[in-house]
Amino acid sequence: MDADVIVIGSGMGGATLAAALAPTGRRILVIERGERLPDSAEARDPAAIFRLGHFRPKETWLDAGGRPFNPGNYAFVGGNTKFYGAVLLRYRAEDFRPLRHMGGITPGWPIGYEVLEPFYSAAEQLYRVRGDATGDPTEPPRSAAYPFPPVPDEPDIAGLRRAFAAQGLHPSCLPLGVDLERWLARGPTTWDAFPDTTGAKSDAESCALAEALRHPNVTLLTGTRVDRLLAEGRRVTGVQVTGPQGAATLRAGTVCLSAGAVMTAALLLASGNGDHPAGLANRSDQVGRNFMNHNLTAMIAVNPLRRNRSVYEKTIQFNDWYLTGGPQGEPLGNVQMLGRVTGPILAGESGLPLWLADYLAERSIHIMAMSEDLPDPQSRVMLRNGKIVLDWKKTNTGAHDLLVRRLKTAMRRAGWPFVLSKGFPKSKPSHQCGTARMGADPARSVVDADLKAHDLDNLYIADASVLPTSAAVNPSLTIAALSLRLGRHLAAQAA
Ligand SMILES: Cc1cc2nc3c(=O)[nH]c(=O)nc-3n(C[C@H](O)[C@H](O)[C@H](O)COP(=O)(O)OP(=O)(O)OC[C@H]3O[C@@H](n4cnc5c(N)ncnc54)[C@H](O)[C@@H]3O)c2cc1C
């Protein structure tokens, strides 16, 4: 055996699991296809990031029509968290129960919020979250306060907070995993979508993996891609990898898959054999199905007579329409600051000439509407001739359109009269989840409530793919909490 536990992927799910398992003394091998992200001039160069896609992996997936695209996901040690906005929000307690949305009814989770709550608190400690739990009417009960006070509003954002409050809305602090002073020391930019090359963001590498690697029983293998899982009957017997040393098969008693929602599904589908003809862990035919990714719209709210002096912006949210707001009281979603959009970022994202992008960016404020995408079996990840096909069928768009309209009105009332908006493209599935969902019924889900594959005795999944619903909050803290819970489960099993 090469290890007691193999963890595939060092992103939010995998690194957090490794941190949870490290103190057990078991030999943990984390296999990551990417390398560590070095610091470079491009790390704070918006043209390199937003126009040239400097950090994107050189790979293509196919859309439903067979058209190739370069996905807006990243493959470095730490996974997508190296680029994330570091918003570390809990799902609301109501998200764990069946909920009626404008686009349909979401299923409940096999566990309630109260089961995950202690792990949310532990995840907030591990990821050094800065926040303030007061002020948001949808905030779920918590057993511990945030470990650090919130990141301060800049003056123009404090003004927006007051303007929202004057409308009867309830703006509150975004819980964030960022050490502001350290981040700004490297350059005056926001952090969302910028790579973390100095450890200033609380990402999976700088927090969880660093913690795991303090233990001599944890090993990280970088630049090593898992191509296939090998299985006999109900046991995974090894993982086939390609790395700097060429091809090899690595073996461990327990295998945990944490490659991200698209890659985890693709790996399972690629690993079919005589015992598992439709792909591994796929007796239910659910692997790859129920793909979700929030409905997201970015807004640039312009006032030609006002300057926005902010550097990072990303400190407030409101959830007044999170649980209600639809024609029959259905949920609409979350509103949160986008992160400072500058001229070069806007030019890179929109193709506008730089002079116009500069003019608009300097006179605008930047915010985002996020609505729940509901599980739909036809929304799926597939493999066609070894290539990944992402057929994302958006759901619940009526609720999102209504949220966008409401937010535009709120922005106008707040003193930003011209509101431009753009939906996030399907080629950037940054909040992807749901492709190997958790459930009690083996006919309708891929893993059980302990994240063990229904069809296999030693395969676990710990990443965004297990989420049964996408809710309307950023996914990472929930992924981390689930990994910590799985870590405790596996540790108890081994004891
Ligand atoms: C620009 C951006 C902003 C975001 N902002 C936020 C935010 O503010 N808050 C939030 O909660 N979420 C945010 N997200 C989403 C968040 O990053 C993801 O939800 C989270 O990282 C998912 O965790 P994961 O473990 O499922 O996958 P990942 O973190 O992506 O980790 C998967 C890992 O597996 C590796 N891997 C994949 N295939 C293989 C293979 N075959 N062999 C070996 N290794 C493999 C990958 O390289 C990667 O390191 C953002 C994402 C992006 C892109």
The ligand as an SDF file (V2000), in Angstrom:
LIG
                    3D

 53 58  0  0  0  0  0  0  0  0999 V2000
  -13.2200   33.2110   -9.6030 C   0  0  0  0  0  0  0  0  0  0  0  0
  -13.8850   32.3850   -8.5450 C   0  0  0  0  0  0  0  0  0  0  0  0
  -14.4260   32.9990   -7.4270 C   0  0  0  0  0  0  0  0  0  0  0  0
  -15.0400   32.2310   -6.4390 C   0  0  0  0  0  0  0  0  0  0  0  0
  -15.4780   32.8460   -5.2950 N   0  0  0  0  0  0  0  0  0  0  0  0
  -15.9880   32.1070   -4.2880 C   0  0  0  0  0  0  0  0  0  0  0  0
  -16.3290   32.7060   -3.0410 C   0  0  0  0  0  0  0  0  0  0  0  0
  -16.1620   33.9010   -2.8200 O   0  0  0  0  0  0  0  0  0  0  0  0
  -16.8310   31.9030   -2.0720 N   0  0  0  0  0  0  0  0  0  0  0  0
  -17.0330   30.5590   -2.2510 C   0  0  0  0  0  0  0  0  0  0  0  0
  -17.5400   29.8970   -1.3520 O   0  0  0  0  0  0  0  0  0  0  0  0
  -16.7040   29.9710   -3.4270 N   0  0  0  0  0  0  0  0  0  0  0  0
  -16.1750   30.6950   -4.4290 C   0  0  0  0  0  0  0  0  0  0  0  0
  -15.7910   30.0930   -5.6010 N   0  0  0  0  0  0  0  0  0  0  0  0
  -16.0390   28.6600   -5.7410 C   0  0  0  0  0  0  0  0  0  0  0  0
  -15.0450   27.8100   -4.9830 C   0  0  0  0  0  0  0  0  0  0  0  0
  -13.7300   28.1020   -5.3870 O   0  0  0  0  0  0  0  0  0  0  0  0
  -15.3930   26.3520   -5.2200 C   0  0  0  0  0  0  0  0  0  0  0  0
  -16.7360   26.1450   -4.8310 O   0  0  0  0  0  0  0  0  0  0  0  0
  -14.5130   25.3870   -4.4210 C   0  0  0  0  0  0  0  0  0  0  0  0
  -13.1480   25.6130   -4.6720 O   0  0  0  0  0  0  0  0  0  0  0  0
  -14.8950   23.9720   -4.8080 C   0  0  0  0  0  0  0  0  0  0  0  0
  -14.1730   23.0680   -4.0070 O   0  0  0  0  0  0  0  0  0  0  0  0
  -13.9110   21.6050   -4.5650 P   0  0  0  0  0  0  0  0  0  0  0  0
  -13.1230   20.8790   -3.5340 O   0  0  0  0  0  0  0  0  0  0  0  0
  -15.1890   21.0350   -5.0320 O   0  0  0  0  0  0  0  0  0  0  0  0
  -13.0410   21.8190   -5.8950 O   0  0  0  0  0  0  0  0  0  0  0  0
  -11.7030   22.6240   -6.1360 P   0  0  0  0  0  0  0  0  0  0  0  0
  -11.4390   23.5750   -5.0450 O   0  0  0  0  0  0  0  0  0  0  0  0
  -11.7400   23.1480   -7.5140 O   0  0  0  0  0  0  0  0  0  0  0  0
  -10.5760   21.4920   -6.0440 O   0  0  0  0  0  0  0  0  0  0  0  0
  -10.4780   20.4210   -6.9570 C   0  0  0  0  0  0  0  0  0  0  0  0
   -9.0150   20.0670   -7.0850 C   0  0  0  0  0  0  0  0  0  0  0  0
   -8.8890   18.8050   -7.7410 O   0  0  0  0  0  0  0  0  0  0  0  0
   -7.8360   18.8670   -8.6830 C   0  0  0  0  0  0  0  0  0  0  0  0
   -8.1000   17.8510   -9.6950 N   0  0  0  0  0  0  0  0  0  0  0  0
   -9.1170   17.8290  -10.6010 C   0  0  0  0  0  0  0  0  0  0  0  0
   -9.0450   16.7070  -11.3440 N   0  0  0  0  0  0  0  0  0  0  0  0
   -7.9780   16.0160  -10.9050 C   0  0  0  0  0  0  0  0  0  0  0  0
   -7.3820   14.7700  -11.3080 C   0  0  0  0  0  0  0  0  0  0  0  0
   -7.9130   14.0300  -12.2770 N   0  0  0  0  0  0  0  0  0  0  0  0
   -6.2650   14.3510  -10.6530 N   0  0  0  0  0  0  0  0  0  0  0  0
   -5.7130   15.1040   -9.6430 C   0  0  0  0  0  0  0  0  0  0  0  0
   -6.2350   16.2960   -9.2450 N   0  0  0  0  0  0  0  0  0  0  0  0
   -7.3560   16.7300   -9.8570 C   0  0  0  0  0  0  0  0  0  0  0  0
   -7.9180   20.2900   -9.2080 C   0  0  0  0  0  0  0  0  0  0  0  0
   -6.7150   20.7100   -9.8300 O   0  0  0  0  0  0  0  0  0  0  0  0
   -8.2370   21.0800   -7.9370 C   0  0  0  0  0  0  0  0  0  0  0  0
   -7.0730   21.4550   -7.2450 O   0  0  0  0  0  0  0  0  0  0  0  0
  -15.1640   30.8170   -6.6010 C   0  0  0  0  0  0  0  0  0  0  0  0
  -14.6200   30.2060   -7.7300 C   0  0  0  0  0  0  0  0  0  0  0  0
  -13.9780   30.9640   -8.6980 C   0  0  0  0  0  0  0  0  0  0  0  0
  -13.3970   30.2770   -9.9040 C   0  0  0  0  0  0  0  0  0  0  0  0
  1  2  1  0
  2  3  1  0
  2 52  2  0
  3  4  2  0
  4  5  1  0
  4 50  1  0
  5  6  2  0
  6  7  1  0
  6 13  1  0
  7  8  2  0
  7  9  1  0
  9 10  1  0
 10 11  2  0
 10 12  1  0
 12 13  2  0
 13 14  1  0
 14 15  1  0
 14 50  1  0
 15 16  1  0
 16 17  1  0
 16 18  1  0
 18 19  1  0
 18 20  1  0
 20 21  1  0
 20 22  1  0
 22 23  1  0
 23 24  1  0
 24 25  2  0
 24 26  1  0
 24 27  1  0
 27 28  1  0
 28 29  2  0
 28 30  1  0
 28 31  1  0
 31 32  1  0
 32 33  1  0
 33 34  1  0
 33 48  1  0
 34 35  1  0
 35 36  1  0
 35 46  1  0
 36 37  1  0
 36 45  1  0
 37 38  2  0
 38 39  1  0
 39 40  1  0
 39 45  2  0
 40 41  1  0
 40 42  2  0
 42 43  1  0
 43 44  2  0
 44 45  1  0
 46 47  1  0
 46 48  1  0
 48 49  1  0
 50 51  2  0
 51 52  1  0
 52 53  1  0
M  END
$$$$
